[in-house]
């Protein structure tokens, strides 16, 4: 199979990662917003950020772990004919328990690694805001886009999206 082995498990990886990242970021945002009294994330303490990040990582793995089992088995053993075959044979081994083997280790690892990840991102963002670096980067990005002729294209795409949304709103009011 040669080079084709690179894509083995690609669909299972997408099936795992798409919902996992949705859960990951949504749960982090929910926890952060529910912890800040004034609505500003910048007022949260380091411990609150670590708790939200670690918990978000654990929630993500909790829900995506069965898909990860299927992906890993499919990639490691080329005797499976399809994902469905992998799921059936995995279930035949020990029932639903087969899809959760090693979950404890994944959850234990998820908390510190994801706590550190979100903590680092949040504090980097705060530093960039404090030193007014975000505005400078934005201005430089706009200049690069203008010089490369991308800005007019982006503006036209933005206008197109707004026109589409406006048309959808008009149609929905007509229907009502």
MISE-797985 format. One record per atom (N, C-alpha, C): residue number from 1; chain; atom name; x, y, z. Coordinates in nm, 3 decimals, m for minus. Example, Ala and Ser with C-alpha at 12.3 -4.5 7.8 and 13.67 -1.06 7.14 Angstrom:
<atoms>
ATOM    k  c   a       px       py       pz
ATOM    1  A   N    1.319   m0.569    0.780
ATOM    1  A  CA    1.230   m0.450    0.780
ATOM    1  A   C    1.320   m0.330    0.780
ATOM    2  A   N    1.285   m0.225    0.708
ATOM    2  A  CA    1.367   m0.106    0.714
ATOM    2  A   C    1.290    0.003    0.787
</atoms>
This chain:
<atoms>
ATOM    k  c   a       px       py       pz
ATOM    1  A   N    0.082   m0.120    0.000
ATOM    1  A  CA    0.000    0.000    0.000
ATOM    1  A   C    0.087    0.126    0.000
ATOM    2  A   N    0.205    0.120    0.057
ATOM    2  A  CA    0.301    0.230    0.051
ATOM    2  A   C    0.249    0.361    0.106
ATOM    3  A   N    0.249    0.462    0.020
ATOM    3  A  CA    0.212    0.598    0.061
ATOM    3  A   C    0.067    0.608    0.106
ATOM    4  A   N   m0.018    0.517    0.060
ATOM    4  A  CA   m0.159    0.520    0.098
ATOM    4  A   C   m0.180    0.493    0.247
ATOM    5  A   N   m0.082    0.433    0.313
ATOM    5  A  CA   m0.093    0.408    0.457
ATOM    5  A   C   m0.102    0.536    0.539
ATOM    6  A   N   m0.057    0.646    0.482
ATOM    6  A  CA   m0.062    0.774    0.552
ATOM    6  A   C   m0.206    0.812    0.585
ATOM    7  A   N   m0.300    0.780    0.498
ATOM    7  A  CA   m0.438    0.821    0.519
ATOM    7  A   C   m0.522    0.718    0.594
ATOM    8  A   N   m0.464    0.608    0.638
ATOM    8  A  CA   m0.540    0.508    0.714
ATOM    8  A   C   m0.585    0.571    0.845
ATOM    9  A   N   m0.712    0.567    0.870
ATOM    9  A  CA   m0.767    0.623    0.993
ATOM    9  A   C   m0.803    0.770    0.983
ATOM   10  A   N   m0.792    0.828    0.863
ATOM   10  A  CA   m0.821    0.970    0.848
ATOM   10  A   C   m0.965    1.004    0.885
ATOM   11  A   N   m1.060    0.927    0.832
ATOM   11  A  CA   m1.201    0.955    0.861
ATOM   11  A   C   m1.232    0.939    1.010
ATOM   12  A   N   m1.173    0.838    1.073
ATOM   12  A  CA   m1.193    0.819    1.216
ATOM   12  A   C   m1.131    0.934    1.295
ATOM   13  A   N   m1.021    0.986    1.249
ATOM   13  A  CA   m0.958    1.101    1.315
ATOM   13  A   C   m1.049    1.223    1.306
ATOM   14  A   N   m1.106    1.246    1.190
ATOM   14  A  CA   m1.199    1.358    1.173
ATOM   14  A   C   m1.324    1.336    1.258
ATOM   15  A   N   m1.375    1.212    1.260
ATOM   15  A  CA   m1.494    1.180    1.340
ATOM   15  A   C   m1.466    1.199    1.489
ATOM   16  A   N   m1.343    1.179    1.531
ATOM   16  A  CA   m1.306    1.200    1.670
ATOM   16  A   C   m1.284    1.348    1.699
ATOM   17  A   N   m1.206    1.414    1.614
ATOM   17  A  CA   m1.162    1.550    1.644
ATOM   17  A   C   m1.270    1.657    1.627
ATOM   18  A   N   m1.355    1.645    1.528
ATOM   18  A  CA   m1.455    1.749    1.505
ATOM   18  A   C   m1.546    1.768    1.627
ATOM   19  A   N   m1.611    1.663    1.676
ATOM   19  A  CA   m1.693    1.685    1.796
ATOM   19  A   C   m1.608    1.712    1.921
ATOM   20  A   N   m1.490    1.651    1.927
ATOM   20  A  CA   m1.405    1.670    2.045
ATOM   20  A   C   m1.365    1.816    2.061
ATOM   21  A   N   m1.326    1.881    1.951
ATOM   21  A  CA   m1.288    2.022    1.962
ATOM   21  A   C   m1.410    2.109    1.990
ATOM   22  A   N   m1.525    2.073    1.937
ATOM   22  A  CA   m1.647    2.146    1.970
ATOM   22  A   C   m1.676    2.141    2.119
ATOM   23  A   N   m1.668    2.022    2.176
ATOM   23  A  CA   m1.690    2.005    2.320
ATOM   23  A   C   m1.581    2.078    2.398
ATOM   24  A   N   m1.459    2.067    2.352
ATOM   24  A  CA   m1.343    2.127    2.418
ATOM   24  A   C   m1.359    2.278    2.435
ATOM   25  A   N   m1.382    2.346    2.323
ATOM   25  A  CA   m1.390    2.492    2.329
ATOM   25  A   C   m1.522    2.541    2.389
ATOM   26  A   N   m1.631    2.471    2.359
ATOM   26  A  CA   m1.760    2.513    2.415
ATOM   26  A   C   m1.763    2.497    2.566
ATOM   27  A   N   m1.711    2.386    2.616
ATOM   27  A  CA   m1.711    2.366    2.762
ATOM   27  A   C   m1.617    2.465    2.830
ATOM   28  A   N   m1.504    2.496    2.768
ATOM   28  A  CA   m1.412    2.595    2.825
ATOM   28  A   C   m1.481    2.732    2.832
ATOM   29  A   N   m1.543    2.772    2.722
ATOM   29  A  CA   m1.612    2.902    2.721
ATOM   29  A   C   m1.724    2.906    2.823
ATOM   30  A   N   m1.801    2.799    2.833
ATOM   30  A  CA   m1.911    2.794    2.930
ATOM   30  A   C   m1.858    2.810    3.073
ATOM   31  A   N   m1.753    2.735    3.106
ATOM   31  A  CA   m1.699    2.741    3.242
ATOM   31  A   C   m1.639    2.878    3.272
ATOM   32  A   N   m1.566    2.934    3.176
ATOM   32  A  CA   m1.504    3.064    3.196
ATOM   32  A   C   m1.611    3.171    3.215
ATOM   33  A   N   m1.711    3.171    3.130
ATOM   33  A  CA   m1.816    3.273    3.139
ATOM   33  A   C   m1.899    3.257    3.267
ATOM   34  A   N   m1.918    3.135    3.312
ATOM   34  A  CA   m1.996    3.117    3.435
ATOM   34  A   C   m1.914    3.153    3.559
ATOM   35  A   N   m1.782    3.155    3.548
ATOM   35  A  CA   m1.698    3.191    3.663
ATOM   35  A   C   m1.674    3.341    3.676
ATOM   36  A   N   m1.681    3.414    3.565
ATOM   36  A  CA   m1.651    3.558    3.576
ATOM   36  A   C   m1.780    3.635    3.602
ATOM   37  A   N   m1.776    3.710    3.710
ATOM   37  A  CA   m1.894    3.784    3.756
ATOM   37  A   C   m1.923    3.906    3.668
ATOM   38  A   N   m1.819    3.972    3.620
ATOM   38  A  CA   m1.838    4.095    3.544
ATOM   38  A   C   m1.838    4.074    3.393
ATOM   39  A   N   m1.826    3.948    3.348
ATOM   39  A  CA   m1.827    3.918    3.206
ATOM   39  A   C   m1.693    3.935    3.137
ATOM   40  A   N   m1.589    3.967    3.212
ATOM   40  A  CA   m1.456    3.985    3.155
ATOM   40  A   C   m1.365    3.870    3.196
ATOM   41  A   N   m1.315    3.798    3.098
ATOM   41  A  CA   m1.229    3.683    3.123
ATOM   41  A   C   m1.099    3.728    3.190
ATOM   42  A   N   m1.057    3.850    3.162
ATOM   42  A  CA   m0.931    3.901    3.218
ATOM   42  A   C   m0.933    3.909    3.370
ATOM   43  A   N   m1.050    3.908    3.430
ATOM   43  A  CA   m1.058    3.918    3.577
ATOM   43  A   C   m1.046    3.782    3.646
ATOM   44  A   N   m1.044    3.674    3.570
ATOM   44  A  CA   m1.033    3.542    3.632
ATOM   44  A   C   m0.894    3.518    3.687
ATOM   45  A   N   m0.888    3.445    3.796
ATOM   45  A  CA   m0.759    3.413    3.857
ATOM   45  A   C   m0.692    3.299    3.780
ATOM   46  A   N   m0.566    3.277    3.810
ATOM   46  A  CA   m0.491    3.168    3.747
ATOM   46  A   C   m0.555    3.033    3.778
ATOM   47  A   N   m0.597    3.016    3.902
ATOM   47  A  CA   m0.659    2.888    3.942
ATOM   47  A   C   m0.789    2.863    3.866
ATOM   48  A   N   m0.867    2.966    3.844
ATOM   48  A  CA   m0.992    2.951    3.769
ATOM   48  A   C   m0.964    2.913    3.624
ATOM   49  A   N   m0.862    2.976    3.565
ATOM   49  A  CA   m0.826    2.942    3.427
ATOM   49  A   C   m0.776    2.798    3.417
ATOM   50  A   N   m0.694    2.757    3.513
ATOM   50  A  CA   m0.644    2.620    3.514
ATOM   50  A   C   m0.757    2.520    3.530
ATOM   51  A   N   m0.851    2.550    3.619
ATOM   51  A  CA   m0.966    2.461    3.641
ATOM   51  A   C   m1.051    2.448    3.515
ATOM   52  A   N   m1.080    2.560    3.451
ATOM   52  A  CA   m1.162    2.559    3.329
ATOM   52  A   C   m1.091    2.483    3.216
ATOM   53  A   N   m0.963    2.508    3.196
ATOM   53  A  CA   m0.889    2.442    3.090
ATOM   53  A   C   m0.876    2.292    3.112
ATOM   54  A   N   m0.842    2.253    3.234
ATOM   54  A  CA   m0.829    2.111    3.265
ATOM   54  A   C   m0.960    2.037    3.252
ATOM   55  A   N   m1.067    2.098    3.301
ATOM   55  A  CA   m1.199    2.035    3.293
ATOM   55  A   C   m1.246    2.022    3.149
ATOM   56  A   N   m1.218    2.124    3.069
ATOM   56  A  CA   m1.256    2.119    2.927
ATOM   56  A   C   m1.187    2.003    2.857
ATOM   57  A   N   m1.059    1.984    2.887
ATOM   57  A  CA   m0.987    1.871    2.828
ATOM   57  A   C   m1.044    1.738    2.869
ATOM   58  A   N   m1.082    1.727    2.996
ATOM   58  A  CA   m1.140    1.601    3.044
ATOM   58  A   C   m1.276    1.575    2.978
ATOM   59  A   N   m1.360    1.677    2.967
ATOM   59  A  CA   m1.490    1.660    2.900
ATOM   59  A   C   m1.471    1.615    2.756
ATOM   60  A   N   m1.377    1.677    2.689
ATOM   60  A  CA   m1.351    1.643    2.549
ATOM   60  A   C   m1.313    1.496    2.535
ATOM   61  A   N   m1.219    1.450    2.618
ATOM   61  A  CA   m1.176    1.310    2.609
ATOM   61  A   C   m1.286    1.215    2.654
ATOM   62  A   N   m1.364    1.253    2.751
ATOM   62  A  CA   m1.472    1.166    2.799
ATOM   62  A   C   m1.569    1.130    2.687
ATOM   63  A   N   m1.602    1.228    2.605
ATOM   63  A  CA   m1.698    1.203    2.498
ATOM   63  A   C   m1.636    1.149    2.370
ATOM   64  A   N   m1.509    1.174    2.347
ATOM   64  A  CA   m1.448    1.130    2.221
ATOM   64  A   C   m1.366    1.002    2.234
ATOM   65  A   N   m1.353    0.950    2.353
ATOM   65  A  CA   m1.265    0.836    2.375
ATOM   65  A   C   m1.305    0.710    2.296
ATOM   66  A   N   m1.433    0.673    2.291
ATOM   66  A  CA   m1.470    0.554    2.212
ATOM   66  A   C   m1.428    0.566    2.065
ATOM   67  A   N   m1.443    0.685    2.008
ATOM   67  A  CA   m1.402    0.706    1.870
ATOM   67  A   C   m1.251    0.694    1.857
ATOM   68  A   N   m1.178    0.739    1.959
ATOM   68  A  CA   m1.033    0.727    1.957
ATOM   68  A   C   m0.989    0.581    1.961
ATOM   69  A   N   m1.062    0.499    2.037
ATOM   69  A  CA   m1.031    0.356    2.043
ATOM   69  A   C   m1.045    0.295    1.904
ATOM   70  A   N   m1.155    0.325    1.837
ATOM   70  A  CA   m1.178    0.271    1.702
ATOM   70  A   C   m1.069    0.319    1.607
ATOM   71  A   N   m1.036    0.447    1.612
ATOM   71  A  CA   m0.932    0.502    1.525
ATOM   71  A   C   m0.797    0.433    1.549
ATOM   72  A   N   m0.761    0.422    1.675
ATOM   72  A  CA   m0.630    0.363    1.708
ATOM   72  A   C   m0.622    0.217    1.667
ATOM   73  A   N   m0.729    0.140    1.691
ATOM   73  A  CA   m0.729   m0.001    1.653
ATOM   73  A   C   m0.725   m0.017    1.502
ATOM   74  A   N   m0.800    0.067    1.432
ATOM   74  A  CA   m0.805    0.060    1.286
ATOM   74  A   C   m0.668    0.090    1.226
ATOM   75  A   N   m0.597    0.186    1.285
ATOM   75  A  CA   m0.465    0.222    1.233
ATOM   75  A   C   m0.360    0.118    1.269
ATOM   76  A   N   m0.373    0.055    1.385
ATOM   76  A  CA   m0.269   m0.037    1.432
ATOM   76  A   C   m0.281   m0.178    1.373
ATOM   77  A   N   m0.400   m0.217    1.332
ATOM   77  A  CA   m0.423   m0.354    1.287
ATOM   77  A   C   m0.486   m0.351    1.148
ATOM   78  A   N   m0.413   m0.394    1.049
ATOM   78  A  CA   m0.466   m0.387    0.912
ATOM   78  A   C   m0.556   m0.506    0.876
ATOM   79  A   N   m0.597   m0.584    0.975
ATOM   79  A  CA   m0.689   m0.694    0.948
ATOM   79  A   C   m0.834   m0.646    0.940
ATOM   80  A   N   m0.861   m0.524    0.987
ATOM   80  A  CA   m0.997   m0.472    0.980
ATOM   80  A   C   m1.029   m0.431    0.836
ATOM   81  A   N   m1.149   m0.472    0.791
ATOM   81  A  CA   m1.190   m0.441    0.654
ATOM   81  A   C   m1.250   m0.301    0.643
ATOM   82  A   N   m1.313   m0.254    0.751
ATOM   82  A  CA   m1.377   m0.123    0.752
ATOM   82  A   C   m1.389   m0.076    0.896
ATOM   83  A   N   m1.435    0.047    0.912
ATOM   83  A  CA   m1.458    0.099    1.047
ATOM   83  A   C   m1.568    0.018    1.116
ATOM   84  A   N   m1.669   m0.018    1.041
ATOM   84  A  CA   m1.779   m0.097    1.097
ATOM   84  A   C   m1.728   m0.232    1.146
ATOM   85  A   N   m1.642   m0.295    1.068
ATOM   85  A  CA   m1.581   m0.421    1.109
ATOM   85  A   C   m1.501   m0.402    1.238
ATOM   86  A   N   m1.428   m0.294    1.247
ATOM   86  A  CA   m1.349   m0.264    1.368
ATOM   86  A   C   m1.441   m0.246    1.488
ATOM   87  A   N   m1.550   m0.173    1.471
ATOM   87  A  CA   m1.644   m0.151    1.581
ATOM   87  A   C   m1.706   m0.283    1.625
ATOM   88  A   N   m1.752   m0.364    1.529
ATOM   88  A  CA   m1.814   m0.494    1.563
ATOM   88  A   C   m1.719   m0.585    1.638
ATOM   89  A   N   m1.597   m0.597    1.587
ATOM   89  A  CA   m1.500   m0.687    1.650
ATOM   89  A   C   m1.456   m0.635    1.787
ATOM   90  A   N   m1.446   m0.506    1.802
ATOM   90  A  CA   m1.410   m0.447    1.931
ATOM   90  A   C   m1.521   m0.474    2.032
ATOM   91  A   N   m1.645   m0.456    1.990
ATOM   91  A  CA   m1.760   m0.480    2.078
ATOM   91  A   C   m1.769   m0.628    2.115
ATOM   92  A   N   m1.737   m0.715    2.022
ATOM   92  A  CA   m1.745   m0.860    2.047
ATOM   92  A   C   m1.645   m0.904    2.155
ATOM   93  A   N   m1.538   m0.831    2.173
ATOM   93  A  CA   m1.437   m0.869    2.274
ATOM   93  A   C   m1.491   m0.860    2.416
ATOM   94  A   N   m1.543   m0.744    2.455
ATOM   94  A  CA   m1.591   m0.726    2.592
ATOM   94  A   C   m1.710   m0.632    2.601
ATOM   95  A   N   m1.783   m0.618    2.496
ATOM   95  A  CA   m1.898   m0.528    2.497
ATOM   95  A   C   m1.855   m0.382    2.499
ATOM   96  A   N   m1.936   m0.297    2.562
ATOM   96  A  CA   m1.908   m0.154    2.567
ATOM   96  A   C   m1.778   m0.122    2.641
ATOM   97  A   N   m1.740   m0.208    2.733
ATOM   97  A  CA   m1.615   m0.185    2.808
ATOM   97  A   C   m1.494   m0.172    2.716
ATOM   98  A   N   m1.498   m0.240    2.603
ATOM   98  A  CA   m1.386   m0.237    2.509
ATOM   98  A   C   m1.356   m0.096    2.459
ATOM   99  A   N   m1.458   m0.011    2.456
ATOM   99  A  CA   m1.443    0.124    2.404
ATOM   99  A   C   m1.393    0.224    2.509
ATOM  100  A   N   m1.375    0.176    2.632
ATOM  100  A  CA   m1.332    0.265    2.739
ATOM  100  A   C   m1.206    0.217    2.810
ATOM  101  A   N   m1.136    0.121    2.752
ATOM  101  A  CA   m1.012    0.071    2.811
ATOM  101  A   C   m0.908    0.183    2.806
ATOM  102  A   N   m0.854    0.220    2.920
ATOM  102  A  CA   m0.753    0.325    2.927
ATOM  102  A   C   m0.807    0.465    2.946
ATOM  103  A   N   m0.938    0.478    2.962
ATOM  103  A  CA   m0.999    0.610    2.978
ATOM  103  A   C   m0.945    0.682    3.102
ATOM  104  A   N   m0.926    0.609    3.211
ATOM  104  A  CA   m0.876    0.673    3.334
ATOM  104  A   C   m0.743    0.742    3.308
ATOM  105  A   N   m0.653    0.675    3.240
ATOM  105  A  CA   m0.522    0.735    3.211
ATOM  105  A   C   m0.536    0.858    3.122
ATOM  106  A   N   m0.624    0.851    3.025
ATOM  106  A  CA   m0.645    0.965    2.935
ATOM  106  A   C   m0.700    1.085    3.011
ATOM  107  A   N   m0.792    1.060    3.103
ATOM  107  A  CA   m0.850    1.171    3.180
ATOM  107  A   C   m0.749    1.231    3.277
ATOM  108  A   N   m0.669    1.145    3.339
ATOM  108  A  CA   m0.566    1.194    3.431
ATOM  108  A   C   m0.464    1.279    3.356
ATOM  109  A   N   m0.426    1.238    3.237
ATOM  109  A  CA   m0.331    1.313    3.155
ATOM  109  A   C   m0.395    1.440    3.100
ATOM  110  A   N   m0.525    1.435    3.069
ATOM  110  A  CA   m0.592    1.547    3.004
ATOM  110  A   C   m0.597    1.671    3.092
ATOM  111  A   N   m0.619    1.653    3.222
ATOM  111  A  CA   m0.636    1.771    3.307
ATOM  111  A   C   m0.514    1.862    3.307
ATOM  112  A   N   m0.395    1.812    3.344
ATOM  112  A  CA   m0.281    1.906    3.350
ATOM  112  A   C   m0.239    1.961    3.213
ATOM  113  A   N   m0.246    1.878    3.111
ATOM  113  A  CA   m0.200    1.926    2.980
ATOM  113  A   C   m0.294    2.033    2.924
ATOM  114  A   N   m0.423    2.014    2.939
ATOM  114  A  CA   m0.517    2.113    2.886
ATOM  114  A   C   m0.528    2.235    2.977
ATOM  115  A   N   m0.509    2.216    3.106
ATOM  115  A  CA   m0.505    2.331    3.197
ATOM  115  A   C   m0.389    2.422    3.158
ATOM  116  A   N   m0.273    2.362    3.134
ATOM  116  A  CA   m0.155    2.440    3.095
ATOM  116  A   C   m0.175    2.507    2.959
ATOM  117  A   N   m0.239    2.438    2.867
ATOM  117  A  CA   m0.262    2.494    2.733
ATOM  117  A   C   m0.348    2.619    2.739
ATOM  118  A   N   m0.465    2.608    2.800
ATOM  118  A  CA   m0.555    2.724    2.806
ATOM  118  A   C   m0.498    2.836    2.891
ATOM  119  A   N   m0.429    2.800    2.999
ATOM  119  A  CA   m0.367    2.900    3.084
ATOM  119  A   C   m0.264    2.981    3.005
ATOM  120  A   N   m0.182    2.913    2.928
ATOM  120  A  CA   m0.079    2.979    2.847
ATOM  120  A   C   m0.141    3.069    2.741
ATOM  121  A   N   m0.243    3.020    2.674
ATOM  121  A  CA   m0.310    3.100    2.571
ATOM  121  A   C   m0.372    3.225    2.633
ATOM  122  A   N   m0.442    3.210    2.744
ATOM  122  A  CA   m0.509    3.322    2.810
ATOM  122  A   C   m0.408    3.427    2.857
ATOM  123  A   N   m0.300    3.384    2.919
ATOM  123  A  CA   m0.200    3.479    2.968
ATOM  123  A   C   m0.121    3.543    2.855
ATOM  124  A   N   m0.098    3.471    2.748
ATOM  124  A  CA   m0.032    3.531    2.631
ATOM  124  A   C   m0.122    3.639    2.572
ATOM  125  A   N   m0.250    3.610    2.563
ATOM  125  A  CA   m0.347    3.708    2.513
ATOM  125  A   C   m0.349    3.832    2.601
ATOM  126  A   N   m0.347    3.812    2.732
ATOM  126  A  CA   m0.345    3.925    2.825
ATOM  126  A   C   m0.220    4.010    2.807
ATOM  127  A   N   m0.106    3.946    2.790
ATOM  127  A  CA    0.019    4.020    2.768
ATOM  127  A   C    0.013    4.100    2.639
ATOM  128  A   N   m0.041    4.039    2.534
ATOM  128  A  CA   m0.053    4.108    2.407
ATOM  128  A   C   m0.145    4.229    2.419
ATOM  129  A   N   m0.253    4.215    2.495
ATOM  129  A  CA   m0.344    4.328    2.517
ATOM  129  A   C   m0.277    4.436    2.599
ATOM  130  A   N   m0.209    4.398    2.706
ATOM  130  A  CA   m0.145    4.495    2.795
ATOM  130  A   C   m0.040    4.579    2.723
ATOM  131  A   N    0.031    4.520    2.630
ATOM  131  A  CA    0.137    4.591    2.559
ATOM  131  A   C    0.092    4.640    2.422
ATOM  132  A   N   m0.038    4.637    2.399
ATOM  132  A  CA   m0.098    4.686    2.276
ATOM  132  A   C   m0.036    4.623    2.151
ATOM  133  A   N    0.001    4.498    2.160
ATOM  133  A  CA    0.063    4.430    2.046
ATOM  133  A   C   m0.040    4.376    1.949
ATOM  134  A   N   m0.162    4.350    1.996
ATOM  134  A  CA   m0.265    4.294    1.908
ATOM  134  A   C   m0.302    4.395    1.800
ATOM  135  A   N   m0.320    4.522    1.838
ATOM  135  A  CA   m0.354    4.624    1.739
ATOM  135  A   C   m0.243    4.641    1.637
ATOM  136  A   N   m0.118    4.636    1.683
ATOM  136  A  CA   m0.005    4.649    1.591
ATOM  136  A   C   m0.002    4.532    1.493
ATOM  137  A   N   m0.026    4.411    1.542
ATOM  137  A  CA   m0.025    4.293    1.456
ATOM  137  A   C   m0.140    4.302    1.355
ATOM  138  A   N   m0.257    4.348    1.400
ATOM  138  A  CA   m0.372    4.362    1.311
ATOM  138  A   C   m0.343    4.461    1.201
ATOM  139  A   N   m0.281    4.574    1.235
ATOM  139  A  CA   m0.248    4.675    1.134
ATOM  139  A   C   m0.146    4.620    1.035
ATOM  140  A   N   m0.048    4.547    1.083
ATOM  140  A  CA    0.052    4.489    0.994
ATOM  140  A   C   m0.012    4.385    0.902
ATOM  141  A   N   m0.104    4.305    0.956
ATOM  141  A  CA   m0.172    4.204    0.874
ATOM  141  A   C   m0.256    4.271    0.765
ATOM  142  A   N   m0.324    4.380    0.799
ATOM  142  A  CA   m0.403    4.453    0.700
ATOM  142  A   C   m0.313    4.511    0.591
ATOM  143  A   N   m0.196    4.562    0.631
ATOM  143  A  CA   m0.102    4.617    0.534
ATOM  143  A   C   m0.052    4.508    0.439
ATOM  144  A   N   m0.020    4.392    0.493
ATOM  144  A  CA    0.027    4.280    0.410
ATOM  144  A   C   m0.083    4.238    0.314
ATOM  145  A   N   m0.207    4.230    0.362
ATOM  145  A  CA   m0.319    4.192    0.275
ATOM  145  A   C   m0.340    4.295    0.165
ATOM  146  A   N   m0.329    4.423    0.200
ATOM  146  A  CA   m0.348    4.529    0.100
ATOM  146  A   C   m0.240    4.522   m0.007
ATOM  147  A   N   m0.116    4.499    0.036
ATOM  147  A  CA   m0.006    4.490   m0.060
ATOM  147  A   C   m0.017    4.368   m0.149
ATOM  148  A   N   m0.078    4.262   m0.098
ATOM  148  A  CA   m0.087    4.139   m0.178
ATOM  148  A   C   m0.220    4.128   m0.252
ATOM  149  A   N   m0.297    4.234   m0.251
ATOM  149  A  CA   m0.426    4.238   m0.320
ATOM  149  A   C   m0.531    4.146   m0.258
ATOM  150  A   N   m0.508    4.097   m0.136
ATOM  150  A  CA   m0.606    4.009   m0.072
ATOM  150  A   C   m0.719    4.087   m0.005
ATOM  151  A   N   m0.688    4.207    0.045
ATOM  151  A  CA   m0.788    4.283    0.118
ATOM  151  A   C   m0.914    4.311    0.035
ATOM  152  A   N   m0.901    4.356   m0.092
ATOM  152  A  CA   m1.022    4.377   m0.171
ATOM  152  A   C   m1.104    4.248   m0.189
ATOM  153  A   N   m1.036    4.136   m0.205
ATOM  153  A  CA   m1.105    4.008   m0.220
ATOM  153  A   C   m1.179    3.973   m0.091
ATOM  154  A   N   m1.113    3.992    0.022
ATOM  154  A  CA   m1.175    3.963    0.152
ATOM  154  A   C   m1.295    4.054    0.174
ATOM  155  A   N   m1.282    4.182    0.138
ATOM  155  A  CA   m1.396    4.275    0.155
ATOM  155  A   C   m1.513    4.234    0.066
ATOM  156  A   N   m1.484    4.191   m0.059
ATOM  156  A  CA   m1.592    4.146   m0.147
ATOM  156  A   C   m1.660    4.022   m0.092
ATOM  157  A   N   m1.581    3.931   m0.035
ATOM  157  A  CA   m1.639    3.811    0.024
ATOM  157  A   C   m1.727    3.849    0.143
ATOM  158  A   N   m1.681    3.945    0.222
ATOM  158  A  CA   m1.758    3.991    0.337
ATOM  158  A   C   m1.890    4.054    0.292
ATOM  159  A   N   m1.885    4.136    0.187
ATOM  159  A  CA   m2.007    4.196    0.133
ATOM  159  A   C   m2.104    4.089    0.082
ATOM  160  A   N   m2.050    3.987    0.016
ATOM  160  A  CA   m2.132    3.878   m0.035
ATOM  160  A   C   m2.203    3.804    0.079
ATOM  161  A   N   m2.130    3.776    0.186
ATOM  161  A  CA   m2.189    3.706    0.301
ATOM  161  A   C   m2.300    3.792    0.363
ATOM  162  A   N   m2.275    3.923    0.376
ATOM  162  A  CA   m2.377    4.012    0.431
ATOM  162  A   C   m2.502    4.016    0.342
ATOM  163  A   N   m2.483    4.019    0.211
ATOM  163  A  CA   m2.597    4.018    0.119
ATOM  163  A   C   m2.676    3.887    0.132
ATOM  164  A   N   m2.606    3.777    0.144
ATOM  164  A  CA   m2.673    3.648    0.160
ATOM  164  A   C   m2.753    3.645    0.290
ATOM  165  A   N   m2.692    3.693    0.397
ATOM  165  A  CA   m2.762    3.695    0.526
ATOM  165  A   C   m2.883    3.787    0.521
ATOM  166  A   N   m2.868    3.901    0.455
ATOM  166  A  CA   m2.979    3.994    0.442
ATOM  166  A   C   m3.093    3.930    0.365
ATOM  167  A   N   m3.059    3.859    0.256
ATOM  167  A  CA   m3.161    3.789    0.178
ATOM  167  A   C   m3.231    3.682    0.258
ATOM  168  A   N   m3.157    3.609    0.341
ATOM  168  A  CA   m3.217    3.505    0.426
ATOM  168  A   C   m3.311    3.567    0.528
ATOM  169  A   N   m3.271    3.680    0.584
ATOM  169  A  CA   m3.357    3.748    0.683
ATOM  169  A   C   m3.486    3.796    0.618
ATOM  170  A   N   m3.475    3.852    0.496
ATOM  170  A  CA   m3.593    3.900    0.426
ATOM  170  A   C   m3.688    3.785    0.394
ATOM  171  A   N   m3.635    3.673    0.351
ATOM  171  A  CA   m3.718    3.557    0.318
ATOM  171  A   C   m3.785    3.502    0.443
ATOM  172  A   N   m3.712    3.499    0.556
ATOM  172  A  CA   m3.773    3.446    0.678
ATOM  172  A   C   m3.885    3.535    0.727
ATOM  173  A   N   m3.876    3.669    0.707
ATOM  173  A  CA   m3.985    3.757    0.749
ATOM  173  A   C   m4.103    3.742    0.654
ATOM  174  A   N   m4.078    3.715    0.524
ATOM  174  A  CA   m4.187    3.692    0.430
ATOM  174  A   C   m4.265    3.566    0.465
ATOM  175  A   N   m4.194    3.464    0.508
ATOM  175  A  CA   m4.257    3.337    0.541
ATOM  175  A   C   m4.344    3.351    0.666
ATOM  176  A   N   m4.298    3.430    0.760
ATOM  176  A  CA   m4.372    3.447    0.886
ATOM  176  A   C   m4.493    3.532    0.859
</atoms>
